[in-house]
């Protein structure tokens, strides 16, 4: 057993404990409480920190880490087009894997122990397996032309079954029919059928942007025009993007719904009725100009909501405490209420909320006896003192602070603020990829 002593422990499921101790044995939590009542064993003094459950990033794109800042200043369609063309022209499998590795390293340094990653190549899956973090890798499938549905689903089946063979107790595989503007109705239905057949989780980007809603609801807008230029027939498909997924049977699988910015009360009711999880990504939604998701309404409907950073190509940071702070601020602004989202509630979204959204809440998300010892400790910096309340401090003054200690299932990944086993050449390799992307862009612009 190992006894971890901390100035503050925030179990999430109960009130903060001052001068607390958490005891880990064989990767499991066997005691949480006051230091004076803890069983004797090996002692680790974490010091002047706030110890919380490992943070859960409910949505990211690890393989896009090399594109941090590469897509700034573009509208959504231009953003997607540059990303797609550059990835095909420049990024090799080794580049994508290094980018995913760097994304995991950044996340772990900021206390993230669980990643819900979506990607086209499986690089995020490989990076998570290597790094001993916890996560779900949702393999994306694309195909807006119904005529290509059979080929797309056959390729997805092959990819996901290979990933299933390599799953561990920490890292699992899932599927992600990307979004309504890249996936035809037959492909949505076929992906849902495949997920049901082989029993894997599903994630979908949905109700993110105005132009997505125009495509689905009216068969109009920039996405519709782009599809027609490719010879793909476009018609109005449903009352809303969420209704489309309901009609096609996708919601029956209780998928993780990513974004949900443009949802109305009827959509919220459908999400709650089908018990879907939602990944709320406030920074990405704001930066791309999509709007503000109705977080308070989703929570009032008992929807399982977690926080996601999205890719650093749209957010620039893998910092979930910062995402939590922004989620609280934006919710208060949207609702015109100072108490729209308390500090306790938003910290819960970054931990237990994400675990619930991913269906992992029996294993992680709180510091309770019997759960996995996924832990993150954040130092109480002297430049951000004094500290009156640990939860309030985490949400309002400690965003941007890197974790001093991180463990997954008891395995220490960050000790004394140092990432264990970090690859010293990794940042330079990813910068070389970024330089290649810039060369490609300059060639196109000239």
C-alpha positions as CSV (number, residue, x, y, z in Angstrom):
1,X,0.0,0.0,0.0
2,X,1.0,3.6,-0.5
3,X,-0.4,6.5,1.6
4,X,-0.6,9.8,-0.3
5,X,-0.9,12.8,2.0
6,X,-2.1,16.1,0.7
7,X,-3.1,19.5,2.2
8,X,-6.5,19.1,0.5
9,X,-8.3,16.0,-1.0
10,X,-11.4,16.6,-3.1
11,X,-13.2,13.3,-3.6
12,X,-16.0,14.9,-5.7
13,X,-18.5,12.5,-4.1
14,X,-18.1,14.2,-0.7
15,X,-16.8,17.3,0.9
16,X,-13.1,18.3,0.6
17,X,-10.9,16.9,3.3
18,X,-8.2,19.1,4.8
19,X,-4.9,17.4,5.7
20,X,-6.2,14.2,4.0
21,X,-4.8,10.9,3.1
22,X,-5.6,8.5,0.2
23,X,-4.3,5.0,0.3
24,X,-3.7,3.0,-2.9
25,X,-3.2,-0.7,-3.1
26,X,-2.7,-2.7,-6.3
27,X,-4.1,0.2,-8.4
28,X,-7.2,0.7,-6.3
29,X,-8.3,3.2,-3.6
30,X,-8.6,1.5,-0.2
31,X,-8.9,4.5,2.0
32,X,-9.8,8.2,1.8
33,X,-10.1,10.3,4.8
34,X,-8.2,12.4,7.5
35,X,-4.5,11.7,7.8
36,X,-4.9,10.8,11.5
37,X,-7.2,7.9,10.7
38,X,-5.3,6.3,7.8
39,X,-3.7,2.9,8.0
40,X,0.1,2.8,8.3
41,X,2.2,2.0,5.3
42,X,4.6,3.7,2.8
43,X,4.1,7.4,3.0
44,X,4.3,9.9,0.1
45,X,4.1,13.5,1.0
46,X,2.4,15.3,-1.9
47,X,2.6,18.5,0.1
48,X,0.7,21.8,-0.4
49,X,-1.6,20.5,-3.2
50,X,-5.2,19.8,-4.0
51,X,-5.6,16.1,-4.9
52,X,-8.6,15.3,-7.2
53,X,-9.6,12.4,-9.4
54,X,-7.7,12.3,-12.6
55,X,-9.4,14.7,-15.1
56,X,-11.5,13.2,-17.9
57,X,-11.2,14.8,-21.3
58,X,-14.5,13.8,-22.9
59,X,-13.4,14.9,-26.5
60,X,-10.1,15.5,-28.2
61,X,-8.3,14.8,-31.5
62,X,-4.8,13.7,-30.4
63,X,-3.5,13.2,-33.9
64,X,-4.1,16.8,-34.8
65,X,-1.7,18.3,-32.2
66,X,0.8,19.4,-34.9
67,X,-1.9,21.7,-36.2
68,X,-2.0,24.0,-33.2
69,X,-2.5,27.5,-34.6
70,X,-2.3,26.3,-38.2
71,X,-6.0,26.9,-38.9
72,X,-6.5,30.2,-37.1
73,X,-8.7,32.9,-38.7
74,X,-10.7,30.6,-41.0
75,X,-14.5,30.1,-41.1
76,X,-15.7,26.6,-40.3
77,X,-15.8,25.3,-43.9
78,X,-12.4,26.8,-44.7
79,X,-11.1,25.3,-41.4
80,X,-12.2,21.8,-42.4
81,X,-11.0,22.1,-46.0
82,X,-7.5,23.3,-45.0
83,X,-7.3,20.6,-42.3
84,X,-8.3,17.8,-44.7
85,X,-6.1,18.9,-47.6
86,X,-3.0,19.4,-45.4
87,X,-3.4,16.1,-43.6
88,X,-3.6,14.3,-46.9
89,X,-0.7,16.2,-48.4
90,X,1.8,16.4,-45.5
91,X,1.1,14.2,-42.5
92,X,2.6,10.7,-42.6
93,X,1.6,7.9,-40.1
94,X,4.8,8.6,-38.1
95,X,4.0,12.3,-37.9
96,X,0.5,11.7,-36.8
97,X,1.7,9.3,-34.1
98,X,4.2,11.8,-32.8
99,X,1.5,14.5,-32.7
100,X,-0.8,12.2,-30.7
101,X,2.1,11.4,-28.3
102,X,2.7,15.1,-27.7
103,X,-1.1,15.6,-27.2
104,X,-1.1,12.8,-24.5
105,X,2.0,14.3,-22.8
106,X,0.4,17.7,-22.7
107,X,-2.8,16.4,-21.3
108,X,-1.1,14.3,-18.6
109,X,1.0,17.3,-17.5
110,X,-2.4,19.1,-16.9
111,X,-3.8,16.3,-14.9
112,X,-5.8,14.5,-17.6
113,X,-5.8,10.7,-17.1
114,X,-8.6,9.7,-19.4
115,X,-8.9,10.7,-23.1
116,X,-11.9,10.3,-25.3
117,X,-10.1,10.6,-28.6
118,X,-11.6,10.6,-32.1
119,X,-9.4,10.1,-35.1
120,X,-9.1,8.8,-38.6
121,X,-5.9,6.9,-38.4
122,X,-5.6,5.1,-35.0
123,X,-2.6,7.2,-34.0
124,X,-4.4,8.3,-30.8
125,X,-5.1,4.7,-29.9
126,X,-1.4,3.8,-30.3
127,X,-0.3,6.8,-28.3
128,X,-2.6,6.1,-25.4
129,X,-1.5,2.4,-25.3
130,X,2.2,3.5,-25.2
131,X,1.6,6.1,-22.5
132,X,-0.3,4.0,-20.0
133,X,-3.2,6.4,-19.8
134,X,-6.9,5.5,-19.8
135,X,-9.1,6.2,-22.8
136,X,-11.5,5.4,-25.6
137,X,-10.3,5.7,-29.2
138,X,-13.3,6.3,-31.5
139,X,-12.2,5.4,-35.0
140,X,-13.8,7.8,-37.5
141,X,-15.6,6.9,-40.7
142,X,-16.4,9.3,-43.5
143,X,-18.6,9.0,-46.6
144,X,-21.2,11.6,-47.6
145,X,-22.1,9.7,-50.8
146,X,-24.5,6.9,-50.1
147,X,-23.0,4.9,-53.0
148,X,-19.8,4.5,-51.0
149,X,-21.5,3.3,-47.9
150,X,-20.7,-0.4,-48.3
151,X,-17.0,0.2,-49.0
152,X,-16.7,2.6,-46.0
153,X,-18.4,0.3,-43.6
154,X,-16.2,-2.7,-44.7
155,X,-13.1,-0.7,-44.2
156,X,-14.3,0.5,-40.8
157,X,-15.1,-3.1,-39.7
158,X,-11.5,-4.2,-40.6
159,X,-9.9,-1.2,-38.7
160,X,-12.1,-1.5,-35.6
161,X,-11.6,-5.3,-35.3
162,X,-7.8,-4.9,-35.4
163,X,-8.1,-2.3,-32.7
164,X,-10.3,-4.5,-30.6
165,X,-7.6,-7.2,-30.7
166,X,-5.2,-4.7,-29.1
167,X,-7.5,-3.3,-26.3
168,X,-6.2,-3.3,-22.7
169,X,-8.0,-2.8,-19.4
170,X,-7.2,0.9,-19.8
171,X,-7.7,1.6,-23.5
172,X,-10.8,0.6,-25.5
173,X,-11.9,1.1,-29.1
174,X,-15.1,2.7,-30.4
175,X,-16.5,4.1,-33.7
176,X,-17.3,7.6,-34.8
177,X,-19.5,8.3,-37.8
178,X,-18.0,11.8,-38.1
179,X,-20.8,14.3,-38.6
180,X,-23.9,14.9,-40.9
181,X,-21.9,16.9,-43.4
182,X,-19.4,14.0,-43.9
183,X,-21.6,10.9,-43.3
184,X,-24.7,9.9,-45.4
185,X,-27.8,8.6,-43.8
186,X,-27.1,5.0,-44.9
187,X,-23.6,5.2,-43.5
188,X,-25.0,6.5,-40.1
189,X,-27.4,3.5,-40.0
190,X,-24.7,1.0,-41.1
191,X,-22.2,2.3,-38.5
192,X,-24.9,2.0,-35.8
193,X,-25.6,-1.6,-36.9
194,X,-21.9,-2.4,-36.8
195,X,-21.5,-0.9,-33.3
196,X,-24.4,-2.9,-32.0
197,X,-23.1,-6.1,-33.6
198,X,-19.6,-6.0,-32.1
199,X,-20.6,-4.0,-29.0
200,X,-18.4,-0.9,-29.2
201,X,-19.2,2.6,-28.0
202,X,-20.1,5.4,-30.5
203,X,-19.3,9.1,-30.7
204,X,-20.7,11.7,-33.2
205,X,-20.0,15.4,-33.8
206,X,-23.5,16.8,-33.8
207,X,-25.4,20.1,-33.7
208,X,-22.1,22.0,-33.8
209,X,-22.6,24.8,-36.3
210,X,-25.2,26.9,-38.2
211,X,-24.1,25.5,-41.6
212,X,-24.6,21.9,-40.3
213,X,-28.1,22.8,-39.2
214,X,-28.8,24.4,-42.6
215,X,-27.6,21.2,-44.4
216,X,-29.7,18.9,-42.3
217,X,-32.9,21.0,-41.9
218,X,-33.1,22.7,-45.2
219,X,-30.6,21.0,-47.6
220,X,-29.0,24.4,-48.1
221,X,-25.9,26.4,-47.1
222,X,-22.2,26.0,-47.7
223,X,-22.0,22.3,-46.9
224,X,-24.9,21.6,-49.2
225,X,-23.2,23.6,-52.0
226,X,-19.9,21.7,-51.6
227,X,-21.6,18.3,-51.7
228,X,-23.6,19.2,-54.8
229,X,-20.3,20.2,-56.5
230,X,-19.2,16.6,-55.9
231,X,-22.3,15.3,-57.6
232,X,-24.0,14.2,-54.3
233,X,-27.7,14.8,-54.0
234,X,-28.7,17.0,-51.1
235,X,-32.2,17.2,-49.6
236,X,-33.6,18.3,-46.2
237,X,-33.0,15.3,-43.9
238,X,-34.7,16.0,-40.5
239,X,-36.1,18.6,-38.2
240,X,-32.7,19.0,-36.5
241,X,-29.3,17.2,-36.5
242,X,-30.3,15.4,-33.2
243,X,-33.6,14.3,-34.8
244,X,-31.6,12.9,-37.7
245,X,-29.6,10.6,-35.4
246,X,-32.8,9.6,-33.6
247,X,-34.5,8.7,-36.9
248,X,-31.5,6.6,-38.0
249,X,-31.3,4.6,-34.8
250,X,-28.0,6.1,-33.7
251,X,-29.4,7.5,-30.4
252,X,-30.5,4.0,-29.4
253,X,-26.9,3.2,-28.8
254,X,-26.5,5.9,-26.1
255,X,-23.7,7.6,-28.1
256,X,-21.4,10.3,-26.9
257,X,-22.8,13.5,-28.7
258,X,-20.0,16.0,-29.2
259,X,-20.8,19.7,-29.1
260,X,-24.7,20.0,-29.0
261,X,-24.5,23.7,-29.4
262,X,-27.6,24.1,-31.6
263,X,-30.1,22.1,-29.7
264,X,-33.6,23.1,-28.7
265,X,-35.8,21.8,-25.8
266,X,-37.1,19.0,-28.0
267,X,-33.5,17.9,-28.8
268,X,-32.6,18.0,-25.2
269,X,-35.5,15.8,-24.4
270,X,-34.5,13.3,-27.0
271,X,-30.9,13.3,-25.7
272,X,-32.1,12.7,-22.2
273,X,-34.7,10.1,-23.2
274,X,-32.1,8.0,-25.0
275,X,-29.6,8.5,-22.1
276,X,-26.8,9.9,-24.4
277,X,-23.7,11.4,-23.1
278,X,-22.6,14.9,-24.2
279,X,-19.1,16.3,-24.6
280,X,-19.2,20.0,-24.0
281,X,-16.3,21.9,-25.6
282,X,-16.8,25.6,-24.7
283,X,-13.4,26.9,-26.0
284,X,-13.7,25.3,-29.4
285,X,-17.3,26.3,-29.8
286,X,-16.4,29.9,-29.0
287,X,-13.3,30.1,-31.0
288,X,-14.9,28.8,-34.2
289,X,-17.9,31.1,-33.6
290,X,-20.5,28.3,-33.3
291,X,-22.2,29.6,-30.2
292,X,-22.8,28.6,-26.6
293,X,-24.3,25.1,-25.8
294,X,-27.2,25.1,-23.4
295,X,-25.3,23.4,-20.6
296,X,-27.6,24.4,-17.8
297,X,-30.6,23.0,-19.7
298,X,-28.8,19.7,-20.5
299,X,-27.8,19.3,-16.8
300,X,-31.4,20.1,-15.7
301,X,-32.6,17.3,-18.0
302,X,-30.2,14.9,-16.2
303,X,-28.1,14.4,-19.3
304,X,-24.6,12.9,-18.7
305,X,-22.3,15.8,-19.6
306,X,-18.5,15.9,-19.6
307,X,-16.0,18.5,-20.7
308,X,-13.8,18.2,-23.7
309,X,-10.9,20.3,-25.0
310,X,-11.5,19.3,-28.7
311,X,-8.4,19.3,-30.8
312,X,-5.6,21.9,-30.2
313,X,-6.2,22.8,-33.8
314,X,-9.4,24.5,-32.6
315,X,-8.6,25.2,-29.0
316,X,-4.8,25.5,-28.8
317,X,-4.7,24.0,-25.3
318,X,-5.1,20.7,-23.6
319,X,-6.0,22.2,-20.2
320,X,-9.2,20.8,-18.7
321,X,-9.2,23.1,-15.6
322,X,-9.1,26.0,-18.0
323,X,-12.0,24.5,-20.0
324,X,-13.9,24.1,-16.7
325,X,-13.4,27.7,-15.8
326,X,-14.6,28.8,-19.2
327,X,-17.6,26.5,-19.0
328,X,-18.7,28.2,-15.8
329,X,-18.1,31.7,-17.1
330,X,-20.0,31.1,-20.3
331,X,-22.9,29.4,-18.6
332,X,-23.3,32.3,-16.2
333,X,-23.2,34.7,-19.2
334,X,-25.7,32.7,-21.2
335,X,-28.1,32.4,-18.3
336,X,-27.5,35.9,-16.9
337,X,-27.1,34.3,-13.4
338,X,-24.1,34.3,-11.1
339,X,-25.1,30.9,-9.8
340,X,-25.8,29.1,-13.1
341,X,-23.0,26.6,-12.5
342,X,-21.2,26.4,-9.1
343,X,-17.5,25.6,-8.7
344,X,-18.4,22.2,-7.2
345,X,-20.6,21.4,-10.2
346,X,-18.1,22.4,-12.8
347,X,-15.3,20.5,-11.1
348,X,-17.6,17.5,-11.1
349,X,-18.1,17.9,-14.9
350,X,-14.3,17.7,-15.4
351,X,-14.1,14.5,-13.4
352,X,-17.3,12.5,-12.6
353,X,-19.2,14.1,-15.4
354,X,-16.8,13.0,-18.1
355,X,-16.7,9.5,-16.5
356,X,-20.5,9.3,-16.7
357,X,-20.6,10.6,-20.3
358,X,-18.2,7.8,-21.3
359,X,-19.8,5.1,-19.2
360,X,-16.8,4.8,-17.0
361,X,-18.2,6.1,-13.7
362,X,-18.1,2.8,-11.9
363,X,-14.3,2.8,-12.3
364,X,-13.2,6.5,-12.2
365,X,-14.4,10.0,-11.6
366,X,-14.4,10.1,-7.8
367,X,-12.0,9.3,-5.0
368,X,-14.0,6.5,-3.4
369,X,-12.9,3.2,-2.0
370,X,-12.9,0.5,-4.6
371,X,-12.4,2.8,-7.6
372,X,-9.2,2.9,-9.7
373,X,-6.5,5.1,-8.3
374,X,-6.5,7.7,-11.1
375,X,-5.2,10.8,-9.4
376,X,-4.1,14.3,-10.1
377,X,-2.6,16.8,-7.7
378,X,-2.3,20.5,-8.4
379,X,0.2,22.6,-6.3
380,X,-1.1,25.6,-4.4
381,X,1.1,28.3,-5.9
382,X,2.3,31.1,-3.6
383,X,1.6,33.6,-6.3
384,X,-2.0,32.5,-6.3
385,X,-2.5,32.4,-2.6
386,X,-4.3,32.7,-0.2
387,X,-6.6,29.7,-0.6
388,X,-10.0,29.8,1.2
389,X,-11.7,26.9,-0.6
390,X,-9.9,24.2,-2.6
391,X,-12.7,23.7,-5.2
392,X,-13.0,27.4,-5.8
393,X,-9.3,27.7,-6.1
394,X,-9.1,24.9,-8.7
395,X,-11.8,26.6,-10.8
396,X,-10.8,30.2,-10.6
397,X,-7.1,30.6,-9.8
398,X,-5.4,27.4,-10.8
399,X,-6.3,27.1,-14.5
400,X,-3.0,26.8,-16.4
401,X,-1.2,25.3,-13.5
402,X,0.4,21.9,-14.3
403,X,-0.1,18.9,-12.1
404,X,2.7,18.0,-9.7
405,X,1.6,14.4,-9.4
406,X,-0.5,12.2,-11.7
407,X,-1.2,8.5,-11.5
408,X,-3.4,6.1,-13.6
409,X,-4.5,2.9,-11.8
410,X,-1.8,3.5,-9.3
411,X,1.0,3.9,-11.9
412,X,2.8,7.2,-11.4
413,X,3.0,9.2,-14.6
414,X,4.0,12.6,-13.1
415,X,6.2,12.9,-10.0
416,X,7.3,16.2,-8.5
417,X,6.0,17.9,-11.6
418,X,8.1,15.8,-14.0
419,X,6.5,13.6,-16.6
420,X,8.0,10.1,-16.2
421,X,9.6,8.7,-19.4
422,X,9.0,11.7,-21.5
423,X,10.6,11.6,-25.0
424,X,13.0,14.6,-25.1
425,X,13.1,14.7,-28.9
426,X,9.3,14.6,-29.3
427,X,8.7,18.4,-29.3
428,X,11.3,19.0,-32.0
429,X,9.9,16.3,-34.2
430,X,6.4,17.7,-34.0
431,X,7.8,21.2,-34.7
432,X,9.4,19.8,-37.8
433,X,6.0,18.5,-38.9
434,X,4.6,22.0,-38.2
435,X,7.3,23.5,-40.4
436,X,6.3,21.1,-43.2
437,X,2.7,22.2,-42.8
438,X,3.8,25.9,-43.1
439,X,5.8,25.1,-46.2
440,X,2.8,23.4,-47.8
441,X,0.6,26.4,-47.0
442,X,3.1,28.9,-48.4
443,X,3.3,26.9,-51.6
444,X,-0.4,26.9,-52.0
445,X,-0.7,30.6,-51.3
446,X,2.0,31.4,-53.8
